[in-house]
């Protein structure tokens, strides 16, 4: 075999070795342009004084924005509200979604119609959900006040958006309603993979409905529950459109969440430097939560890879 043929084969082998990496170049460029570059700019802005309302004060300030973050009372309020809303919302979304999934699994008739109705809130945008629930909780013409007045639960209409506690109820109820389909559909998909023979064997051995649920259903659902609750926690914690359109963080910052605070700082007040610092703090909180939550999942033999 001539040296030319050997050299050609070696060249082809080298090209074959690098071919997968060459094919990945467009995806790498796309990811770098749409994800890595904005993240890098956000980090760069967080170390700068970049307020478009005060352009003469533009410049590098080091860690001043982060020091201001530690003393920012509004940031602490927004962080507390975000954690409180997210925990309550995800808990009720999971509880109601699990119940609906079990109902869908055991339904014999109209299952398709029921699934479509359950999925409907997921197909509606956050702005439309906010408009819908603002109408429901309207202090003068809202359905919520009308039903409670007719049933005798209240004597006068409640101005839901004017009080911090009632405004928080608005945000929680609207957020729960919007996220139930995610749990219902995901859990339903997992339920369909559980072999029916396991239930039949357990019934023969005298197992009741409650025992079957905790001994068979929940172990099969464990990994799905860990993944879905983590995803919903991240999405709910990052939610901007629903809270912003529903209460805009009011009244008096009672429903202000961290993403809404970032939006108000960067978009409304045009303070991109401090807004970037808030965004990094938001990402840091979610990163810590994800690491801890996935570690807890591994202790239950989930995500063991």
C-alpha positions as CSV (number, residue, x, y, z in Angstrom):
1,X,0.0,0.0,0.0
2,X,1.5,3.3,-1.1
3,X,2.2,6.1,1.4
4,X,-0.3,8.4,-0.4
5,X,-3.1,6.0,0.3
6,X,-2.1,5.6,3.9
7,X,-1.9,9.4,4.3
8,X,-5.4,9.8,2.7
9,X,-6.9,7.2,5.1
10,X,-5.3,8.9,8.1
11,X,-6.7,12.3,6.9
12,X,-10.2,10.7,6.6
13,X,-10.0,9.2,10.1
14,X,-9.0,12.6,11.5
15,X,-11.9,14.3,9.7
16,X,-14.3,11.6,11.0
17,X,-13.0,12.1,14.5
18,X,-13.7,15.9,14.4
19,X,-16.9,15.6,12.4
20,X,-19.3,15.6,15.4
21,X,-17.6,18.7,16.8
22,X,-17.8,20.4,13.5
23,X,-21.5,19.7,13.3
24,X,-22.0,21.1,16.8
25,X,-20.5,24.5,15.8
26,X,-23.8,26.1,14.7
27,X,-25.5,25.1,18.0
28,X,-22.5,26.4,20.0
29,X,-22.7,29.7,18.2
30,X,-26.4,29.9,18.8
31,X,-26.1,29.1,22.5
32,X,-23.2,31.6,22.9
33,X,-25.2,34.3,21.1
34,X,-28.5,33.9,22.8
35,X,-27.5,32.6,26.3
36,X,-23.8,33.0,27.2
37,X,-23.4,36.5,25.8
38,X,-26.5,38.0,27.7
39,X,-25.3,36.2,30.9
40,X,-21.8,37.7,30.5
41,X,-23.2,41.2,29.9
42,X,-25.4,40.9,33.0
43,X,-22.3,40.1,35.1
44,X,-20.4,43.0,33.5
45,X,-23.3,45.4,34.2
46,X,-23.6,44.3,37.8
47,X,-20.1,45.8,38.5
48,X,-21.1,49.1,36.9
49,X,-23.1,52.2,37.7
50,X,-25.4,52.1,34.6
51,X,-28.5,54.2,35.2
52,X,-29.8,55.8,32.0
53,X,-31.5,58.5,34.0
54,X,-28.0,59.5,35.3
55,X,-25.7,59.0,32.3
56,X,-23.0,61.3,33.8
57,X,-22.3,58.8,36.6
58,X,-21.6,55.8,34.3
59,X,-18.5,53.8,35.3
60,X,-17.0,50.8,37.1
61,X,-18.0,50.6,40.8
62,X,-16.8,47.1,41.8
63,X,-18.9,45.4,44.4
64,X,-20.8,48.6,45.4
65,X,-24.0,47.2,43.9
66,X,-23.7,44.0,45.9
67,X,-23.1,45.9,49.1
68,X,-26.2,48.0,48.3
69,X,-28.1,44.8,47.8
70,X,-27.3,43.6,51.3
71,X,-28.8,46.8,52.8
72,X,-31.7,47.0,50.4
73,X,-34.9,46.6,52.5
74,X,-37.1,46.3,49.4
75,X,-34.9,43.4,48.1
76,X,-35.3,41.5,51.4
77,X,-39.1,42.1,51.2
78,X,-39.2,40.9,47.6
79,X,-37.1,37.8,48.4
80,X,-39.4,36.9,51.3
81,X,-42.5,37.4,49.2
82,X,-41.1,35.3,46.4
83,X,-40.2,32.4,48.7
84,X,-43.6,32.5,50.5
85,X,-45.6,32.7,47.3
86,X,-43.6,30.0,45.5
87,X,-43.8,27.5,48.4
88,X,-47.6,28.0,48.9
89,X,-48.4,28.0,45.2
90,X,-46.3,24.9,44.3
91,X,-47.7,23.0,47.2
92,X,-51.3,23.5,46.2
93,X,-50.5,23.1,42.5
94,X,-49.1,19.7,43.3
95,X,-51.9,18.7,45.6
96,X,-54.7,19.6,43.2
97,X,-52.7,18.4,40.2
98,X,-52.2,15.0,41.8
99,X,-55.9,14.7,42.7
100,X,-56.9,15.6,39.1
101,X,-54.4,13.1,37.6
102,X,-55.8,10.3,39.8
103,X,-59.3,11.3,38.7
104,X,-58.3,11.2,35.0
105,X,-56.7,7.8,35.4
106,X,-59.9,6.3,36.9
107,X,-62.4,8.0,34.7
108,X,-64.3,5.7,32.3
109,X,-66.3,8.3,30.3
110,X,-65.6,11.8,28.9
111,X,-61.9,11.4,29.7
112,X,-60.8,13.4,26.6
113,X,-63.1,16.3,27.5
114,X,-61.9,16.3,31.1
115,X,-58.2,16.4,30.0
116,X,-58.9,19.3,27.7
117,X,-60.6,21.2,30.5
118,X,-57.7,20.5,32.9
119,X,-55.2,21.6,30.3
120,X,-57.0,24.8,29.4
121,X,-55.3,27.1,32.0
122,X,-51.9,26.1,30.8
123,X,-52.7,27.4,27.3
124,X,-53.6,30.9,28.5
125,X,-50.8,33.5,28.8
126,X,-49.9,35.1,32.1
127,X,-51.3,38.5,31.1
128,X,-54.7,37.0,30.2
129,X,-54.7,35.0,33.4
130,X,-54.1,38.2,35.3
131,X,-56.9,40.1,33.5
132,X,-59.3,37.2,34.1
133,X,-58.6,37.0,37.9
134,X,-58.6,40.8,38.2
135,X,-62.1,40.8,36.9
136,X,-63.0,37.9,39.2
137,X,-61.6,39.8,42.3
138,X,-62.9,43.2,41.3
139,X,-64.1,45.1,44.3
140,X,-67.3,46.3,42.6
141,X,-68.3,43.8,39.8
142,X,-66.2,40.8,40.7
143,X,-67.6,37.3,40.8
144,X,-65.8,36.5,44.1
145,X,-67.5,39.2,46.0
146,X,-70.8,38.5,44.5
147,X,-70.7,34.8,45.5
148,X,-69.6,35.5,49.0
149,X,-72.2,38.2,49.5
150,X,-75.0,35.9,48.2
151,X,-73.8,33.1,50.5
152,X,-73.6,35.4,53.5
153,X,-69.8,34.9,54.1
154,X,-69.3,38.7,53.9
155,X,-71.5,41.7,54.5
156,X,-69.7,44.2,52.4
157,X,-67.6,43.8,49.2
158,X,-63.8,43.3,49.7
159,X,-61.4,45.6,47.9
160,X,-59.0,42.8,47.1
161,X,-56.3,44.9,45.5
162,X,-56.3,47.6,48.1
163,X,-55.1,45.4,51.0
164,X,-51.8,43.6,51.3
165,X,-53.2,40.3,52.6
166,X,-56.1,40.1,50.1
167,X,-53.8,41.1,47.3
168,X,-51.5,38.2,48.2
169,X,-54.6,35.9,48.1
170,X,-55.2,37.1,44.6
171,X,-51.7,36.3,43.4
172,X,-51.7,32.9,45.1
173,X,-55.1,31.8,43.7
174,X,-54.3,33.0,40.2
175,X,-50.8,31.3,40.2
176,X,-52.2,28.0,41.6
177,X,-54.9,28.0,38.9
178,X,-52.4,28.6,36.2
179,X,-50.0,25.9,37.2
180,X,-52.3,23.0,38.0
181,X,-52.3,21.5,34.5
182,X,-48.5,21.0,34.5
183,X,-48.7,18.7,37.5
184,X,-51.9,17.0,36.3
185,X,-50.7,16.1,32.9
186,X,-47.2,15.1,34.0
187,X,-48.3,12.9,36.8
188,X,-51.0,11.4,34.6
189,X,-48.4,10.4,32.1
190,X,-46.4,8.6,34.8
191,X,-49.5,6.9,36.2
192,X,-50.2,5.3,32.8
193,X,-46.8,3.6,33.0
194,X,-47.5,1.7,36.3
195,X,-48.3,-1.9,35.5
196,X,-51.9,-2.8,36.4
197,X,-50.7,-6.2,37.5
198,X,-49.2,-4.7,40.6
199,X,-52.5,-3.3,41.7
200,X,-54.3,-6.6,41.0
201,X,-51.7,-8.6,43.1
202,X,-51.9,-6.1,45.9
203,X,-55.8,-6.3,46.0
204,X,-55.6,-10.1,46.1
205,X,-53.3,-9.8,49.1
206,X,-55.9,-7.6,50.8
207,X,-54.5,-4.2,50.1
208,X,-56.9,-1.3,50.3
209,X,-57.0,1.9,48.3
210,X,-54.8,3.9,50.7
211,X,-52.3,1.1,51.0
212,X,-52.1,0.8,47.2
213,X,-51.6,4.5,46.9
214,X,-48.7,4.8,49.3
215,X,-47.1,1.4,48.5
216,X,-47.3,1.4,44.7
217,X,-48.4,4.7,43.3
218,X,-46.2,7.1,45.3
219,X,-43.0,5.1,44.8
220,X,-43.5,5.2,41.0
221,X,-44.3,8.9,41.2
222,X,-41.4,9.9,43.4
223,X,-38.9,10.8,40.6
224,X,-41.6,12.7,38.7
225,X,-42.6,14.6,41.8
226,X,-39.0,15.6,42.5
227,X,-38.5,16.8,38.9
228,X,-41.9,18.6,38.5
229,X,-41.8,20.4,41.9
230,X,-38.3,21.6,41.2
231,X,-39.3,22.9,37.7
232,X,-42.5,24.5,39.0
233,X,-40.5,26.1,41.9
234,X,-38.1,27.7,39.4
235,X,-40.8,28.8,37.0
236,X,-43.0,30.2,39.8
237,X,-40.1,32.0,41.4
238,X,-39.2,33.5,38.1
239,X,-42.8,34.5,37.2
240,X,-43.1,38.1,36.1
241,X,-46.1,38.6,33.8
242,X,-48.8,37.3,36.1
243,X,-47.8,39.2,39.3
244,X,-46.8,42.3,37.4
245,X,-50.2,42.5,35.5
246,X,-52.2,41.5,38.6
247,X,-50.9,43.7,41.3
248,X,-47.6,45.2,40.0
249,X,-46.1,44.3,43.4
250,X,-48.5,46.4,45.4
251,X,-50.0,47.6,47.5
252,X,-47.0,49.1,49.3
253,X,-44.8,46.2,48.0
254,X,-47.0,43.6,49.8
255,X,-46.9,41.3,46.7
256,X,-43.6,42.4,45.3
257,X,-41.5,39.5,44.1
258,X,-37.9,39.4,43.2
259,X,-38.5,39.1,39.4
260,X,-40.9,42.0,39.5
261,X,-38.4,44.1,41.4
262,X,-35.8,43.3,38.8
263,X,-38.3,44.4,36.1
264,X,-39.2,47.6,37.9
265,X,-35.5,48.5,38.5
266,X,-34.2,47.7,35.0
267,X,-37.1,48.5,32.8
268,X,-39.1,51.2,34.6
269,X,-36.3,53.0,36.4
270,X,-33.7,52.2,33.7
271,X,-31.1,51.2,36.3
272,X,-29.4,48.4,34.4
273,X,-26.4,48.2,36.8
274,X,-28.4,47.5,40.0
275,X,-31.0,45.6,38.0
276,X,-28.3,43.2,36.8
277,X,-27.1,42.7,40.4
278,X,-30.7,41.8,41.4
279,X,-30.9,39.4,38.4
280,X,-27.6,37.7,39.6
281,X,-29.0,37.4,43.1
282,X,-32.2,35.8,41.7
283,X,-30.2,33.3,39.7
284,X,-28.0,32.5,42.7
285,X,-31.0,31.7,44.9
286,X,-32.5,29.4,42.3
287,X,-29.1,27.7,41.7
288,X,-28.7,27.0,45.4
289,X,-32.2,25.7,45.7
290,X,-31.7,23.4,42.6
291,X,-28.5,21.9,44.0
292,X,-30.0,21.2,47.4
293,X,-33.2,19.8,46.0
294,X,-31.4,17.5,43.5
295,X,-29.1,16.4,46.3
296,X,-32.2,15.5,48.4
297,X,-33.5,13.6,45.4
298,X,-30.4,11.6,45.2
299,X,-30.8,10.5,48.8
300,X,-34.1,9.0,47.7
301,X,-32.4,7.2,44.8
302,X,-33.6,9.7,42.3
303,X,-31.4,11.3,39.6
304,X,-28.7,8.8,40.5
305,X,-26.8,9.2,37.3
